[in-house]
Structures are given as C-alpha cells and as structure tokens.
C-alpha cells in the first residue's frame, strides 16, 4: 500500500563517526571494523540525535551557462562544481549528549572513570576534534570512543515504510526499541557550519545546527548499505564501507528545561580584580536589578574549501580559527546607575559569563561558560505600553593554542556504557 503522506512521527535523525569515510563499528577491544552484524561484542557508532523538532535540507546544482558567438541560445549548462547540500535541524536540548555527538569536546561525568573527563571546565578546548581531518587516534583504554577526529560525519535521516508508523516504538520494559527496516536519506561528508541556541521567557530552550555536505543518497533499506561518503578525487562512493541504523534504545530523557531552571551569572574582570554581577553598573543600569527576557548564543563556523584541479569535491573543508562566539541578552531595565562610556573605552574590561541549567539540587544538566568576553554593543528601547528594554552583546574567540579565553560547555550525558562514550 502506498503512503498518503510522511508525518513527523515517522522520521528520525542519526549521526555517524568521524572520519565519514571510516569504519562505523567498534569491537569490545576498541578495534574499528566493518562488521555489520553487531551484537554484544561489536558496537554501532551511529547514534541518534534526540528531541529533534525540525529537519530541512536543500540541494542546489550550481550550473554554468555556456554561450557562444553566433547563437542566441545556451549551448549547455553543465554542473562544473560540487552540488551545494545544506542540512539544518533543530532540537530541544537533553543534557549535552547531542552536542557531544555533533563533535564538540565537552566536559562531563564519566561513569567508567568515576570522575569528570576534565578536572576543570576550562581545560577542554571545545573545538579540538573539529580541526582534525586525517588519522583517528583512539583512546588506549575504556571507553574506546570517541577518538581525536570529530570533524566530518555522515548524517542519516530515516523514514518508516509504513504509513503513520512511529519511528521509535518502546517495548513494555522501557529498555528496548522495536526497530523496523526504514527508508534512509543519507548525507555524506557533512561538516558543521553553524550552532546556535536560544531561550526566552515563556519558551523552552532550543538548539539549531547546520551542516554542509558533499553527497546525498536515498536508500530503501537501513541495513548493510554502503556509506554515503565519497572519494573527493573521483566523486564515487566508498562502496566497501557499510552502515546499519542501530536498533538501540532512544536516549533517555534527563529533564525538560524551563526558563525558571536557568541562572545567569556575569562577572567583570579588569586590573586583576573581579566585579560581581550585583555590582556591575557599566551600562547605566544596575545588573542586580535587570530582568533577563532572553539570551542567544551563536557560533558560525567559517570554513575554507580545499578544492583542486582533478578533484570532484573539496578534499576537506578546513575550519578557520579563531572561531567567533556571540552572546546576546535582552532584559527589562530596573534601577539605573551612574556610568560613563569613556570609562568603558579606557578600561575595556572583559566579562566572564556562566549560564547554568539545573533542577533543584541535581548536578548541572547544561552549563555554558564564556571566558574573557568583551562588550560589543548595547542599546535601549522604550515605547508606549512597553517596558524599557536593554539589549547588549558580548563576544569571545576560540583558538586551539589559547584557552585563556573562549566558549566552554559541560553537563550531563545519559545512557553511558563501558565501550562508547556519547
């Protein structure tokens, strides 16, 4: 029977390991392999992205118009460059498990080690795996995954073959998933190009992320298929490497984060001293009396495509450093204070900002840290019938050889096991 339509509950999204052209399985001894019949001794490195609310992709064929003297019509319009394949998806954050699977280097509690991966949140350069493109060095002990390469991945969007059939069906035990063979749209050699997260009063936090890819393959089976990654020189698929969409449990929920579960702390640093948020008066208002309405974090990843004559696609899409991270706030103004723009210009103080999401006394589910950010702009808005609003922006930069400033992420990850983290 043909399908009438494809609804949201019929779809899922998964992300594979790096490099995208490598093996998608790992055994109990930490050896990568191409054995698609995985069991307790072999593990699938493809993982689900949880709580996805929106998925879209666009495919553009960049054609060149060929004209010639003596003829008014176009002689040909070939595709001479690799197609532009853009993939976007949005989700509610569930701890930082999705961020870890996207390739970010984050700090979290590791059950296998019985301690945090890093002693200090500021010891982890968040993009350390996104600028590794060749060899993948794996840890020597458990957990054996992830390795040092997290830059380029295959992404898989699944669609159930049955009309209006849930992509995830949980058994009564709550631990197993009845996974049926699905159709798959696979995006080969995908690089992250943007990550942003927002939250406002009356709305739940959301994350939006974008990728650019070199290939798309449509499959009518989700088991034992060739990976969608291509050889950039000849443009052909790596036919020897296989993938299977895993029939494992969905990532368990931690908590739904509401705006009331979020706290923001801002400290000013200058002349070797710190000014607490309650005492900051730089912008003509007392920070102790502002009422935050929303925040947004935006990370655009600037990439350089390494194209070459004789290649069908870029050999890599190199990430350019430093990576700029923008943080914007909007708040209702309370009590005002003395301030002088000239003092801001002369002192040029930096700011440390921490955004925490937690429930009661539980450990932090998500934590964002900005270190040595600088003030970019601030403005006020007043209108009839509305509160007076202040908007201000802070910016920091991330570079692999300098973690004295930048953006850092930590939090909780559910469903850890002894072989694979994330």
C-alpha positions in Angstrom: 0.0 0.0 0.0 1.3 3.4 -0.9 1.7 6.1 1.7 -0.7 9.1 1.9 1.9 11.3 3.4 5.0 11.4 5.7 4.4 12.8 9.1 6.9 13.9 11.8 6.5 10.8 13.9 7.7 8.6 11.0 11.1 10.2 10.9 14.3 10.1 12.9 17.9 11.5 12.6 21.2 9.9 13.4 24.8 10.9 13.1 27.8 8.7 12.4 31.5 8.7 13.4 34.5 10.7 12.1 36.0 10.4 9.6 33.0 9.9 7.4 34.9 7.5 5.2 36.0 5.2 8.0 34.5 2.2 9.7 31.2 2.7 11.5 31.6 -0.1 14.1 33.9 -0.8 17.1 34.5 -4.1 18.9 34.8 -4.8 22.6 38.6 -4.4 22.4 38.5 -1.0 20.9 39.1 -2.0 17.2 37.3 -0.2 14.5 35.7 -2.6 11.9 33.3 -3.0 9.1 31.3 -5.9 10.6 27.6 -5.0 10.2 26.3 -8.0 12.2 26.9 -6.3 15.6 26.0 -7.7 18.9 27.4 -7.6 22.5 30.9 -7.9 21.1 30.5 -5.2 18.5 29.0 -1.8 18.7 27.5 0.6 16.3 29.0 4.1 16.2 25.9 5.7 14.6 23.9 7.4 17.3 20.5 9.1 17.5 20.1 12.9 17.7 17.3 13.2 20.3 14.4 15.5 20.7 14.5 16.8 17.1 11.7 19.2 16.3 12.5 20.3 12.8 14.6 18.9 9.8 15.2 20.5 6.4 17.7 20.1 3.6 18.3 21.9 0.4 20.2 20.7 -2.7 21.4 23.2 -5.3 23.1 22.2 -8.5 25.5 25.0 -9.4 25.2 25.1 -13.2 27.3 27.2 -15.6 25.7 28.7 -18.7 27.8 28.1 -21.8 27.1 30.6 -24.6 28.9 31.1 -27.9 29.2 33.7 -30.6 26.8 33.2 -33.5 24.0 31.6 -31.4 21.4 33.2 -29.1 20.5 30.0 -27.2 22.5 28.5 -24.4 24.7 25.7 -25.8 25.0 23.8 -22.5 24.5 24.3 -18.8 26.7 21.7 -17.0 27.3 21.3 -13.3 31.0 22.0 -13.0 31.3 22.3 -9.2 30.2 20.1 -6.4 26.5 20.5 -5.5 25.6 22.7 -2.5 23.9 20.4 0.0 22.7 22.2 3.2 21.2 20.4 6.1 19.5 22.0 9.2 17.9 20.5 12.2 16.5 21.9 15.5 16.0 20.2 18.8 15.3 20.6 22.5 18.5 20.1 24.5 18.7 16.9 26.5 21.8 17.4 28.6 24.8 17.7 26.2 24.5 14.3 24.6 23.6 15.8 21.2 26.5 18.3 21.3 28.9 15.5 22.1 27.6 13.5 19.1 27.9 16.6 16.9 31.6 16.6 17.7 32.1 19.1 20.4 34.7 18.4 23.1 32.8 18.8 26.3 33.3 18.1 30.0 31.0 15.6 31.6 31.0 13.0 34.3 32.2 9.6 33.0 30.8 6.6 34.8 33.7 4.4 33.5 36.3 6.7 35.1 34.0 7.7 38.0 35.1 11.3 37.6 34.8 14.2 35.2 36.6 13.8 31.9 38.4 17.1 32.6 39.3 18.3 36.1 38.3 21.9 35.2 35.7 23.0 32.6 38.3 25.5 31.2 40.8 22.7 30.4 38.7 21.5 27.4 39.1 23.3 24.1 35.6 22.8 22.8 36.5 22.5 19.1 39.6 20.3 19.4 38.2 17.5 17.3 36.8 19.7 14.6 40.2 20.6 13.2 41.5 17.0 12.8 41.0 15.6 9.3 43.2 12.6 8.8 44.1 9.9 11.2 41.8 9.0 14.1 43.8 8.2 17.2 41.6 6.2 19.7 42.0 6.1 23.5 44.1 3.1 24.7 41.6 2.2 27.5 37.8 2.2 28.0 35.9 4.0 26.9 37.4 3.4 23.4 35.3 6.1 21.7 35.4 8.9 20.6 38.8 9.4 19.1 40.5 12.6 18.3 38.9 13.2 14.9 35.4 14.6 15.0 35.4 16.9 12.0 33.5 15.2 9.2 30.5 12.8 9.6 27.7 11.1 7.8 24.2 12.0 8.8 21.2 9.7 8.3 17.5 10.8 8.2 15.2 7.8 8.5 11.6 7.4 7.4 9.4 4.4 8.3 8.0 2.4 5.4 4.5 2.1 6.9 2.1 5.0 6.8 1.9 7.0 10.0 4.2 4.5 11.8 6.2 5.8 14.8 10.0 5.7 14.1 10.5 4.8 17.8 8.4 2.2 19.5 9.3 1.3 23.1 8.6 -2.1 24.5 6.9 -2.6 27.9 10.3 -3.0 29.5 11.2 0.6 28.5 14.7 -0.5 27.6 14.3 -2.0 24.1 13.2 -0.5 20.8 11.2 -2.3 18.2 13.1 -1.0 15.1 11.7 -1.8 11.7 13.6 -1.6 8.4 13.3 2.1 7.2 14.0 4.2 4.3 17.1 6.4 4.7 18.2 9.7 3.3 22.0 9.8 4.0 24.2 12.9 3.8 27.8 12.1 3.1 30.8 14.0 4.4 28.9 16.6 6.5 30.7 19.5 8.2 29.1 21.6 10.9 28.7 25.3 9.7 26.6 26.8 12.5 25.5 26.1 16.0 23.1 28.4 17.9 20.9 28.1 21.0 18.2 30.5 22.3 15.8 30.7 25.2 13.2 33.3 26.2 10.6 33.8 28.9 7.6 31.6 28.2 9.6 29.3 25.8 11.8 26.2 26.2 15.5 26.4 25.2 16.2 25.2 21.6 19.2 24.5 19.6 19.6 24.9 15.8 22.5 23.5 13.9 23.5 23.5 10.2 25.8 21.3 8.1 27.2 21.4 4.6 27.5 18.0 2.8 29.2 16.6 -0.3 26.6 13.9 -1.2 23.1 12.6 -0.7 22.0 9.0 -1.2 18.4 7.8 -0.9 18.1 4.2 0.4 15.1 1.9 0.7 16.8 -0.2 3.4 18.6 0.8 6.6 20.8 -2.3 7.0 24.1 -3.2 5.3 24.1 -0.3 2.9 27.2 1.5 1.6 28.1 4.7 3.4 27.2 7.9 1.6 30.8 9.3 1.9 32.6 9.9 -1.5 36.1 9.9 -2.7 36.8 13.6 -3.4 39.1 12.8 -6.3 36.7 10.7 -8.4 33.4 11.6 -6.7 32.4 7.9 -6.2 31.1 6.3 -3.1 33.3 4.2 -0.8 31.4 1.0 -1.7 33.4 -1.2 0.7 32.2 0.5 3.9 28.8 -0.4 5.3 26.4 1.1 7.8 23.4 -0.1 9.8 20.9 2.2 11.5 21.1 1.0 15.1 18.2 -0.8 16.8 19.1 0.6 20.2 17.1 2.4 22.8 16.4 6.1 22.3 18.4 8.4 24.5 16.6 8.6 27.8 15.3 12.0 28.9 17.0 13.9 31.6 14.7 16.8 32.3 12.7 19.3 30.4 14.5 22.6 31.0 12.2 25.5 31.6 13.3 29.2 31.7 12.9 29.2 35.5 15.6 26.4 35.7 18.2 28.7 34.1 20.5 31.0 36.0 22.9 33.6 34.5 26.0 34.9 36.3 28.1 37.8 34.8 31.4 38.9 36.3 33.6 41.8 35.1 37.3 41.3 35.1 39.8 44.1 35.0 43.1 45.2 36.6 43.3 41.7 38.2 40.1 42.0 40.1 36.6 40.7 39.6 33.4 42.7 39.9 30.3 40.6 40.8 27.1 40.9 38.8 25.4 42.7 41.6 28.0 45.5 41.4 28.3 46.0 37.7 26.9 49.4 36.6 28.8 49.9 33.3 25.7 50.2 31.0 23.8 52.8 33.1 21.7 50.2 34.9 22.3 48.0 37.9 22.8 44.5 36.8 21.4 43.3 40.1 18.0 44.7 39.1 17.7 43.7 35.4 15.1 41.1 34.5 16.5 38.9 31.7 14.0 38.1 29.0 16.1 36.1 26.5 19.5 35.1 25.5 21.1 33.7 22.4 24.4 32.0 21.6 25.6 31.9 18.0 28.6 30.1 16.6 29.2 30.5 12.9 31.9 28.2 11.6 33.9 29.8 8.9 35.3 27.1 6.6 37.8 27.1 3.7 37.0 24.5 0.9 40.2 23.0 -0.3 39.4 22.4 -4.0 41.9 21.2 -6.6 42.1 20.6 -10.3 41.4 16.9 -10.8 39.1 16.6 -7.8 35.3 16.3 -8.0 34.7 17.7 -4.5 36.7 19.5 -1.8 39.4 17.3 -0.2 38.4 18.9 3.2 36.5 21.9 4.4 39.0 23.3 6.8 37.8 25.2 9.9 39.3 28.6 10.2 40.4 29.9 13.6 39.7 31.8 15.7 36.0 30.9 15.9 33.9 33.8 17.0 31.1 33.1 19.6 28.4 35.7 20.1 26.2 36.0 23.2 23.2 38.4 23.3 20.9 39.3 26.1 17.7 41.3 26.3 16.4 42.5 29.7 13.8 44.7 31.3 15.6 47.7 32.9 15.1 48.2 36.7 17.1 50.6 38.7 19.5 52.9 36.9 23.1 53.8 37.8 25.9 56.1 37.1 28.0 55.2 34.0 30.4 56.8 31.5 31.0 55.5 28.1 34.6 56.9 28.3 35.3 54.7 31.3 34.2 51.7 29.3 36.5 52.6 26.4 39.5 53.3 28.7 39.2 50.3 30.9 38.0 47.9 28.1 37.1 45.3 30.8 36.4 41.7 29.9 33.5 39.6 31.2 33.1 36.0 32.4 29.5 34.7 31.8 28.1 31.4 33.1 24.7 30.1 32.1 23.5 27.1 34.1 20.5 24.8 33.6 19.7 22.5 36.5 16.8 21.1 38.5 16.8 21.8 42.2 19.9 20.4 43.8 20.7 18.0 41.0 24.0 18.4 39.1 24.1 20.9 36.2 22.3 19.4 33.2 23.9 22.0 30.8 26.4 24.7 31.5 27.8 27.3 29.1 30.9 29.4 30.1 32.2 32.5 28.3 35.7 33.4 29.4 37.2 36.9 28.8 34.4 38.1 26.5 34.3 41.7 25.5 31.4 44.1 25.2 30.3 44.5 21.5 27.3 46.8 21.7 24.3 47.8 23.8 21.1 49.7 23.1 17.9 50.7 24.8 14.3 50.7 23.6 11.3 52.4 25.0 7.8 52.5 23.6 4.2 53.3 24.8 2.7 50.5 26.8 6.0 48.6 26.9 8.8 48.1 29.5 12.1 49.8 28.9 14.4 47.2 27.4 18.2 46.9 27.2 19.9 44.7 24.7 23.6 44.0 24.9 26.1 41.7 23.2 29.3 40.1 24.2 31.8 38.3 22.0 34.7 35.9 22.6 37.0 34.0 20.3 38.1 30.3 20.5 41.5 29.2 19.2 43.3 25.8 19.8 46.5 27.5 21.1 44.8 29.8 23.6 42.2 28.6 26.1 42.6 31.7 28.3 39.5 33.0 26.5 36.7 31.3 24.6 33.5 29.3 25.0 33.2 26.1 27.1 30.4 23.6 27.5 29.7 21.0 30.2 26.8 19.0 31.6 25.3 15.6 31.8 25.1 12.7 29.3 22.5 9.9 29.8 23.0 6.2 28.7 26.7 5.9 29.0 28.2 2.4 28.6 31.6 0.8 29.1 32.7 0.8 25.4 31.4 4.0 23.9 31.0 7.4 25.4 28.3 9.6 23.9 
